[in-house]
Amino acid sequence: MTDLPDRTGLPDRTDRTDRTGLPGLAPGTEGLTGEPEALPRGPGDLLRELAPQVLGALVRRHGRGAFDACEDALQEALLAAATRWPQTGLPDNPRGWLVTVASRRLVDEVRSESARRRREDALALATPQAALLAPAADADPVADRDDSLALLFLCCHRDLSPASRIALTLRAVGGLSTAQIAAAFLVPEATMAQRISRAKQTVKASAAALTLPQGAERAERLTEVRHVLYLVFNEGYTATGGPDLTAPELSAEAIRLTRMLHGLLPGDAETAGLLALMLLTDARRPARTGPHGELVPLAEQDRGRWNRALTAEGLDLIARTLPRGEPGPYQVQAAIAAVHTEAEDAGATDWPQILALYELLERFGPNPMVTLNRAVAVSAVHGPAAGLDLLARLEQDKRMAGHHRLLATRGHLLELLGRHPAAADAFRAAARRTAGAPERRHLTERARRAENRAGGAG
């Protein structure tokens, strides 16, 4: 079977533990900013962790209208820390040190004769008089407040496009440089810089404050935050373009930020489910490519190469999360991933359970990628002809017409039926429509093998 991770975050999966009896539902799918890389890993990791907390404290103090200036000051403070801490050791209050140093930079900018008058006035009005006295490093009590979650909500503001939310989140919360983000998404640095700049201006012009929404709005915004992290992970797990199958830096950053979100909201089951899904999926990364970078489908992967630490953590997390109550879509997807993970080999996959989980997943709303994955499960349980019947109905969805994943799945099912010429045609059509070089090579090779079988049969 082909490896078909989709853009909705539905990696394939398998297991022996029954995960269909979910509570309430009947069974029925680096750098920090680019600067401090010379630091030893310990301090470097600390800086990445502290960066969004410090930026949140600065934006809270000086106002979202000073977002750009706050980020510039943060970069200078991080650079100062990267230079000084390896020589002097960590201060007693690292976060307070960074907040104070960054605040001093802002104060210096306000007082600078070269500063533009408009920016100077805005900052001066937004900066409390007490802050202009610039207390000693480590002495600022504001550092005791962690605004990381509020900053993440702000970066996922509803007025921003999904692409802008991703870029601003990676820049402001993730601490990646503009160049790193641009490289990961295969766009020019200038293009990404403009996207981030426009996002900042949108935030500045909005009425949003650096506060946590409450009630229904909080749940709605949290859904948006999770979706942004999910999209970042998906792009890292299977890049939409370029010479490489994966962009590990994006997946790693998505996992890091989701860990942070889970730590801030430990009682949120869907965030736990999202983290479990990421861990179980990313655990397969070492086995997803061969020695020459070629794609290795799930059924052909050496499961001994899967990251055991990630699989153990993911399985434990989803096992602790599912019993809490009625699960959401990320928890169901994580359950599917757990089923795949727990199978000793592809032949031991519990496909009936996976099919039941995909049917459960479809209840959360129509999603053609979920249906596509369900078609694979249907073929495994009821035969490839039944899977093709479902694909025929799915082709009526304009979003899927001509999609390379639908064509690749069709080729796979036709191949199982022994219809090798038709399978070869489907694989070649899929290869023409994918932008990722590894997937294109894989599909082209599948077409070649199908043609060879057709010739042998003739």
C-alpha positions in Angstrom: 0.0 0.0 0.0 1.2 3.5 -0.7 2.2 5.8 2.2 -0.5 8.5 2.0 -0.2 11.0 4.8 -2.7 13.7 4.0 -3.0 17.4 4.5 -5.7 17.0 7.1 -3.2 15.3 9.4 -4.4 11.7 9.0 -1.4 9.5 8.8 -2.1 5.8 8.3 -2.2 3.5 11.4 -2.7 -0.1 13.3 -2.9 -2.1 16.7 -4.0 -4.9 19.0 -5.7 -2.9 21.7 -9.4 -2.2 21.1 -9.7 1.6 20.7 -13.2 1.7 19.1 -15.0 1.5 22.4 -14.3 5.2 23.1 -16.3 6.7 26.0 -19.5 8.3 25.0 -19.3 7.2 21.3 -20.4 3.9 19.7 -17.7 2.2 17.6 -18.6 2.5 13.9 -9.6 7.2 11.8 16.7 25.6 14.9 17.7 27.8 15.8 16.1 30.0 18.3 16.2 33.0 16.2 19.2 32.0 14.1 21.6 33.7 16.5 22.5 31.6 19.5 23.4 28.4 17.8 26.9 28.5 19.2 25.5 28.0 22.7 25.8 24.6 24.4 22.5 22.7 23.9 21.3 23.3 27.5 21.4 27.2 27.4 20.2 27.2 23.7 17.1 25.1 24.6 16.5 27.4 27.5 16.6 30.5 25.3 14.1 28.9 22.9 11.8 28.2 25.8 12.1 31.6 27.2 11.8 33.6 24.0 7.9 33.6 23.7 7.6 34.2 27.4 9.8 37.3 27.2 8.1 38.6 24.0 4.7 38.1 25.6 5.9 40.1 28.7 7.2 42.9 26.4 4.0 43.1 24.3 1.9 43.1 27.5 3.9 46.0 28.9 4.4 48.1 25.8 1.2 47.2 23.9 0.6 45.2 20.7 1.3 48.4 18.7 4.9 48.0 19.6 5.0 44.3 18.5 7.8 45.0 16.0 9.9 47.0 18.4 9.4 44.4 21.1 10.6 41.6 18.8 13.7 43.6 17.8 14.5 44.2 21.4 14.0 40.5 22.2 16.5 39.6 19.4 19.1 41.9 20.9 18.5 40.4 24.4 18.8 36.9 23.1 22.1 37.8 21.3 23.4 39.3 24.5 22.5 36.2 26.4 24.1 34.0 23.8 27.3 36.0 24.1 27.4 36.5 27.9 25.9 33.5 29.5 28.4 30.9 28.3 31.1 33.1 30.0 29.3 34.2 33.2 26.9 31.3 33.7 23.1 31.5 33.9 21.7 34.3 36.0 19.5 33.4 38.9 16.4 34.5 37.0 17.1 34.0 33.2 13.7 35.2 32.1 13.8 38.3 34.3 17.3 39.0 32.9 16.0 38.8 29.3 12.9 40.9 30.0 15.0 43.6 31.7 17.7 43.7 29.0 15.1 43.8 26.2 13.2 46.6 28.1 16.4 48.6 28.3 16.8 48.3 24.6 13.3 49.6 24.1 13.9 52.5 26.5 17.1 53.3 24.6 15.2 53.3 21.4 12.6 55.7 22.8 15.2 58.1 24.0 17.3 57.8 20.8 17.5 61.0 18.7 17.6 58.9 15.6 14.3 57.2 16.3 11.4 58.3 14.2 9.2 60.7 16.0 6.0 58.7 15.5 7.5 55.5 16.8 9.1 57.3 19.7 5.8 58.9 20.7 3.9 55.7 20.5 6.5 53.8 22.6 6.8 56.6 25.1 3.1 56.7 25.6 2.8 52.9 25.8 5.8 52.5 28.2 5.0 52.9 31.9 7.0 55.6 33.6 8.4 53.0 36.1 9.8 51.0 33.2 11.8 54.0 32.0 13.9 53.7 35.1 15.1 50.3 33.8 15.6 48.2 37.0 18.6 45.9 37.3 18.5 42.6 35.5 16.8 39.8 37.4 14.9 42.3 39.4 11.8 42.6 37.2 8.7 40.8 38.8 6.9 40.8 35.4 9.1 37.9 34.4 7.2 35.7 36.8 4.2 35.8 34.4 4.2 33.4 31.5 2.4 34.9 28.5 3.4 32.2 26.1 -0.2 30.9 25.7 -1.6 34.4 25.2 1.1 35.2 22.6 0.2 31.9 20.8 -3.5 33.0 20.7 -2.5 36.4 19.4 -0.4 34.9 16.6 -3.4 32.8 15.5 -5.7 35.8 15.4 -8.8 35.2 13.3 -8.1 38.2 11.0 -4.9 36.4 9.8 -4.9 33.9 6.9 -3.8 30.4 7.7 -0.4 31.0 6.0 0.2 34.2 8.0 -0.8 32.5 11.3 1.8 29.8 10.6 4.5 32.2 9.7 3.9 34.5 12.6 3.7 31.6 15.1 7.0 30.2 13.9 8.6 33.6 14.1 7.3 35.0 17.3 6.6 31.9 19.4 8.9 29.3 17.7 11.8 31.7 17.5 12.8 30.6 14.0 14.4 33.2 11.8 12.7 34.5 8.7 15.3 32.8 6.5 14.6 29.4 8.3 10.9 29.7 7.8 11.3 30.7 4.1 13.6 27.8 3.5 11.3 25.3 5.1 8.4 26.5 2.9 10.5 26.9 -0.2 9.7 30.5 -0.8 12.1 33.5 -1.1 13.1 35.1 2.2 11.8 38.5 1.0 8.4 36.9 0.4 8.3 35.4 3.8 9.5 38.6 5.4 6.6 40.5 3.7 4.1 37.9 4.9 5.3 38.2 8.5 5.4 42.0 8.3 1.8 42.0 7.1 0.8 39.7 9.8 2.3 42.0 12.4 0.5 45.0 11.0 -2.8 43.1 11.1 -2.2 42.2 14.8 -1.2 45.8 15.4 -4.4 47.2 13.7 -6.7 44.7 15.4 -8.5 45.3 18.7 -6.9 42.1 20.1 -5.2 42.3 23.5 -2.6 40.0 24.9 -5.1 38.3 27.1 -6.6 34.8 27.1 -10.1 34.6 25.7 -12.8 33.1 27.8 -15.8 30.8 27.3 -16.9 29.9 23.8 -14.3 32.2 22.2 -11.5 30.5 24.1 -12.6 27.1 22.7 -12.9 28.5 19.2 -9.5 30.2 19.3 -7.8 27.1 20.8 -9.2 25.1 17.9 -7.5 27.5 15.6 -4.2 27.3 17.5 -4.2 23.5 17.3 -4.9 23.6 13.6 -2.0 25.9 13.0 0.4 23.6 14.9 -1.2 20.6 13.0 -0.5 22.3 9.6 3.1 23.0 10.6 3.6 19.4 11.5 2.0 18.1 8.3 4.2 20.3 6.1 7.3 18.9 8.0 6.2 15.3 7.8 5.5 15.4 4.0 6.7 18.5 2.3 4.4 19.8 -0.4 7.4 20.5 -2.7 11.1 20.4 -3.1 13.7 17.6 -3.3 13.1 16.1 0.1 10.2 14.1 1.5 10.3 15.8 4.9 11.3 19.0 6.5 12.3 17.8 10.0 12.8 21.2 11.4 9.1 22.0 10.9 7.9 18.8 12.5 10.3 19.2 15.4 9.1 22.8 16.0 5.5 21.8 15.8 6.1 19.0 18.4 8.0 21.5 20.6 5.2 24.1 20.5 2.5 21.5 21.0 4.4 20.2 24.1 4.4 23.8 25.3 0.7 24.1 24.7 0.0 20.8 26.4 2.1 21.9 29.4 0.1 25.1 29.7 -3.2 23.3 29.2 -2.7 19.8 30.7 -6.4 19.2 31.1 -7.2 19.8 27.4 -7.8 16.3 25.9 -7.7 17.4 22.2 -4.3 19.1 22.7 -3.0 15.9 24.3 -4.5 14.0 21.4 -2.7 16.2 18.9 0.6 15.8 20.7 0.1 12.0 20.7 -0.7 12.0 17.0 2.5 14.0 16.2 4.7 11.7 18.4 3.4 8.5 16.9 3.6 9.8 13.4 7.0 11.4 13.6 8.3 8.1 15.2 8.2 6.6 11.7 10.4 9.2 10.2 13.7 7.1 10.2 12.0 4.4 8.3 10.1 6.5 5.8 13.0 7.0 3.4 15.5 4.6 1.9 19.3 5.1 1.6 18.9 7.4 -1.5 16.0 9.5 0.0 13.3 7.4 -1.7 9.9 7.1 -0.1 9.2 3.8 1.8 5.5 3.1 2.2 4.1 2.2 5.6 3.6 -1.5 4.7 7.2 -1.8 3.6 8.9 0.1 6.5 11.3 -1.6 8.8 9.5 -1.0 12.1 12.6 -1.7 14.0 13.8 1.7 12.8 10.9 3.5 14.3 11.8 5.8 17.2 10.9 3.7 20.3 11.0 6.6 22.7 8.4 8.6 20.7 6.2 5.6 20.2 6.2 4.8 23.9 5.5 8.4 24.8 2.7 8.7 22.2 1.0 5.4 23.2 1.1 6.3 26.9 -0.3 9.7 26.3 -3.2 8.6 24.1 -4.0 5.7 26.6 -4.2 8.2 29.4 -6.3 10.7 27.4 -9.0 8.6 25.7 -10.7 7.6 29.0 -11.3 11.2 30.0 -14.6 11.5 28.1 -15.9 12.0 24.6 -12.9 12.2 22.2 -12.4 14.8 19.5 -10.9 14.3 16.0 -7.2 14.6 17.1 -7.7 11.9 19.7 -9.4 9.6 17.2 -6.5 10.2 14.7 -4.1 9.4 17.5 -6.0 6.2 18.2 -5.6 5.2 14.6 -1.9 5.9 14.7 -1.7 3.8 17.9 -3.3 0.9 16.2 -0.7 1.0 13.4 2.1 1.4 15.9 1.1 -1.5 18.0 1.0 -3.9 15.0 4.2 -6.0 14.9 4.2 -5.9 11.1 1.9 -4.7 8.3 0.2 -8.1 8.1 -0.8 -7.9 11.8 -2.7 -4.6 11.2 -6.1 -4.6 12.8 -7.9 -3.1 9.8 -11.5 -3.6 11.1 -10.6 -1.5 14.1 -9.0 1.2 11.9 -12.1 1.2 9.7 -14.3 1.7 12.7 -12.2 4.6 13.8 -12.3 6.3 10.4 -16.1 5.9 10.4 -16.1 7.6 13.8 -13.8 10.3 12.6 -16.1 11.1 9.7 -18.9 11.9 12.2 -17.0 15.1 13.1 -17.8 16.6 9.7 -17.3 15.8 6.0 -13.7 15.6 5.0 -12.6 14.1 1.7 -9.1 13.1 3.0 -10.8 11.2 5.8 -13.0 9.4 3.3 -9.9 8.7 1.2 -8.2 7.0 4.1 -11.4 5.2 4.9 -11.4 3.8 1.4 -8.0 2.2 2.1 -9.4 0.6 5.3 -12.5 -0.5 3.4 -10.4 -2.3 0.8 -8.4 -4.0 3.5 -11.5 -5.3 5.3 -14.0 -5.8 2.4 -11.7 -6.0 -0.6 -10.3 -3.6 -3.1 -13.4 -3.5 -5.2 -15.4 -2.1 -2.3 -12.6 0.5 -1.8 -12.8 1.5 -5.5 -16.6 2.0 -5.2 -16.0 4.5 -2.4 -13.3 6.2 -4.5 -15.8 6.6 -7.3 -18.2 8.5 -5.1 -15.3 10.6 -3.7 -14.3 11.7 -7.2 -17.5 13.7 -7.4 -16.0 16.0 -4.8 -14.4 18.9 -6.7 -11.7 19.2 -4.0 -10.5 15.7 -4.8 -10.9 15.6 -8.6 -7.5 14.8 -10.0 -5.8 14.9 -6.6 -2.6 12.9 -6.7 -3.5 11.1 -3.5 -6.8 9.9 -4.8 -5.1 8.8 -8.0 -2.3 7.0 -6.1 -4.9 5.2 -4.0 -6.8 4.2 -7.1 -3.6 2.8 -8.6 -3.0 0.8 -5.5 -6.4 -0.8 -5.4 -6.4 -1.5 -9.1 -3.1 -3.2 -8.6 -4.5 -5.4 -5.9 -7.3 -6.5 -8.3 -4.6 -7.4 -10.9 -5.6 -4.6 -13.3 -2.0 -3.6 -13.9 -2.4 -1.5 -17.0 -5.1 0.7 -15.4 -3.0 0.8 -12.2 0.0 2.0 -14.1 -2.0 4.8 -15.8 -3.3 5.9 -12.3 0.2 6.0 -10.8 1.5 8.0 -13.7 -1.3 10.5 -13.5 -0.7 10.8 -9.7 3.1 11.4 -10.4 2.3 14.2 -12.8 0.2 16.0 -10.2 2.5 15.9 -7.1 5.0 18.6 -6.5 7.2 16.6 -4.1 10.1 15.0 -5.9 10.3 11.9 -3.6 6.6 11.1 -4.0 6.8 11.7 -7.8 9.7 9.2 -8.1 7.9 6.7 -5.9 4.7 6.9 -8.0 6.7 6.7 -11.2 8.4 3.5 -10.0 5.1 2.1 -9.0 3.8 2.7 -12.5 6.9 1.0 -14.0 6.4 -2.1 -11.8 2.7 -2.3 -12.7 3.6 -2.1 -16.4 6.1 -4.8 -16.0 3.5 -7.0 -14.3 1.1 -6.3 -17.2 3.7 -7.3 -19.7 4.4 -10.5 -17.8 0.8 -11.3 -17.6 0.4 -10.8 -21.4 
